Amino acid sequence: MDTFMTNLSPEVGIILQENISNIIVISMLATAMYNVMETVIITFDIVKNYRALYFWSMQASCCGILMHAVSAIICCTFQQSTLPTSILFIVGWYAMVTGQAVVCYSRLRLVVLDTSKVRWVLWMIVVNACILHVPMTVLFFGRISSDPHFPRPASIFNRIQLVGFCVQESVIYSIKLRLEFVLLYHLRTPMHADALGLAPGRRQGQSSSSDVNILNTITAPTTVALEVIRPSRGEAEGGQDPCHSQSSSTAEYHEALCDISHHPAEI
């Protein structure tokens, strides 16, 4: 592989250098698509109950990532965004974000004896989906329509949306983390483990799951902090070209993908 790269002609090297941003973005999206398809196959193989909430929420979340990635690749490759790709982009965003929250909720029910005590978490997910996704959809299509009235409201609501979903994720993972620590305590005590019918072999698996939950709980507020300190596209210093500022905004991210193809060497 190294020999092949060093033997490239100067013309090919120039082409790669000019399109390095496209190559990086498409490579990352392609990796996400591969991981998603692998996850779908593994889920079919591991999960025995195809009617379970975990199974269908996992499939919805994976399909959302796939749709989001495909539309992003189309936007980045063909240097333009059409209505069908924009719809695919935003629907994939719904399934990816809310679908993953439902996956976390379905896992939460495995570590609590009385599921009615955490039913409010499901209602929180539903309410957040309604009050955050719907306005963002209106602002998203308004912004990509080049209407001058939409960029600033879209940028402001994007941060509200980000905080809302990060708080939701932190709440779910914090609850699951607390319940898992209680479960680990019982697993460490043979008497409690026998009374609950828990195999000692589950201890290592629960510890690994707790490590993942700790990481996710830390990641959410970090994402919010990075978004707050980052200037939005409309606030970019000196009227800077949009492709110079990276953004986690749904609308801004969608626009940036198209801008990358128009200005690949500037990033």
N, C-alpha and C positions, 0 to 999 in steps of 0.2 A: 504493500500500500504506500509506504514512504517512497519507494523507488518510482512508483507511478506518479506521485505528486511532484517529485523533483524533476521528472522528465517532461512535465507539461510545457507546451510551447508558450512563449510570452503572450501571444494573443489570447490563449485560453486563460492564463493567469490574470490578465487585465479584465476579462469578462467576469471571472469569479470575484475579483476585488470590487468591481462596480456593482455586483449583485449580491454581495456578502450578506446584507440585511435580509433580502428575500430568502436566501439559502438557510440562514439561521432560523428565521420565523417558520418557514415551511418544514424544516427538519424537526423542530420542537412540536409542531402540530401533528406531523406524521408519527412521531413517537407517542404522543397522546392517543392517537387513533389506534395504533398497534396495542397499547396497553389496555384500551377500552375493549377492543375485540377479544383480547386474551381474557380479560375479566369476565366478559359475557360467557365465554366458553367454560371457564372454570366455575362460574356460578351455576350453570346448568349441570355441571358434573358433581358439584359438592352439595347443593341444596336439593333436598328430597321432596319438600313440599312446595310445589309450584304455585300454590294459592296463597302462600305466606306474603305478608306485607314486605318483608325484607327482600324477597325475590323480585317482586314487581317494582319496588322503589329503586333497587339496584339496576334493573334493566332500564328504567326510565332515566336514571342519572347517566348511565353509560350512553344511551341514545342521545341525550342532550349534549354530552361532550363531543360525540361523533358529529352531530349536526353543526354544532358551534365551530368545530375544527374544519369541516368541509367548506362551510360558507366563508370562513376566514381565509382558507387557502385560495378559494375562487377569487375573493376580493383582492388578495395580495398578488395573485398571478396575472389576472386579466386587467388589473389597474382600474377597475370600476366596480361600483356596487349597484345591482339591480334590485327591484322590489322583491323578487323571489329569494335572492340571497340574503336580503335584509330580514325578511320574515323568518328564514331558516336560522339566521344568526340569533335573533331575539328569542325565538321559541326554544332553541338549544340552550340559551342562557336560563330560561325558566326551569327547564328540566334538570339542568346541571346543578343549579343552586338549591332550588327547593327539593329536588329529588334527593340530593345528598343529605339534606336536613331530615327528610323522612327516613332515609337509611339509618341515620344516627338514632332517630326515635325508635325504630324497630329493634335496634341493638339494645337500646335502653330498657326495653321491656324484658330482656333476658336476665337482667340483674336486679329486678324488683319483683317481689312476690305479689303485690297487689297492683295490677296495671292501672286501676282507676285513679291511683294517686299521681300518676304522671300523664293522665289524659290531657291535662291542661297544656302540656308541651305540644301536642298535636294541634290544638286550637291556636296556640301561638304561631306555629308554622303556617297554618291556613290564613290567619289574620295578616301576618307579615307578607305573605304572597300577594294578598289582595291590595294592601295599602302601599306596597313598595313596587311590585311588578307593574301594576296597571298605570300609575302615573309615569313611571320610567319609560313605558312603551310609547305613550303619547309624546313625551319629550324626545325620545329616540328618533321616531319618524319625523317629528318636527325639525329636529336638528339636521338630519341627513337631507331634508328637503331644502336646505340652504336658507330657511327663513331666519332673518336676523334677530327675531324676538326669542328664539329658543336656546341659543348657546349658553347664556348665563343661567337661566333657570335649570337647564339640564345639568350644568356643572354643579350647581348647588344641591339639587336633589340627588345627584349621584353620590355625594358624600353622605347625605342622609341615608340613602339606600345601603351604602357600604357599612355605616355604623349599625344600622338595624340588623343586617344579616350577620355581622360579626358578633353583636351582642347575643343574637339568637344562637349562633354556633357555640359561643362561650358558655351560655347557660346550659345547653344540652350536654356538652362535654364535661362541665363542672359537676352536674348531677350524676352523670355516669361514672366520673372519677371517684366521687364520694362513695357511691354504692359499691364500686369495685374494691375500694380500700376496706370497706366493711366486710365484703366477701373474702378478701385476702386474709383478714384477721381471723375469720372463721376457718379458713383453710389451714392456717398455721396451727390451729388447735385441733388435734385429732378428735377430741370428744365432740366439738361443734361440727366438724366435717362429717363424722359418722352420723350425727343426729340429722344433718341436712341432706345426707345422702350424696355428698360431694367427694369425688375421687381426688386423692392427693396429687395426681398428675395434672390437674387443672390449675395448680398454683402457678406454674411457669407461664402457661398461656394467659392467665389473668394478669400476671406481672407485665408481660409484653403489651397487652392491651392497654394497661394503665400508662405505660410509657408513651404510647401513641397518643392517648388522650391528653397527657400533660403537654406534649409537643403542640397539639392542635389548640389547646387552651392558651398557650403562649403566643402562637402564631396570629390569632385573630386580633388582639389589641395591637400587635406590632404592625399589622396591615393597616389598621385605622390610623396609627401614628404616622406612617409613611405617607398616607393619602392626605392627611391634614397639613403636613409640612411641605407637600409638593404643590407648586403653583399649577393651576389649571391651564388648559390650552388658551383660554381667553385672557388669562392673566400672565401669559408667558412674557418674559422681559423683552421690551423693545419690539413688540410685534413679531417675535420669532416665528419662523416657519413651523407649522404644526408638527412636522415629522421630527423636530428636534426634541420635543418633550414627550416622554413616555407617560401613559395614563392607564389607570385601571377602570376608568369610566366605560360603561357599555357603549355609549355613542362615540366618545372620544377614541376608544380603542378601535371601533369599527372604522372610523375615519382614518386613523393612523395606519391601519393595514393598507388602505388604498394609497395613502401618501408615501408609504415605503416604496411602492413600485414606481411612483413618479419621481422620487428623489432618493434613489438607493445609495448614492455616494455621499450624501450629506449626513447620514446617521452615524 
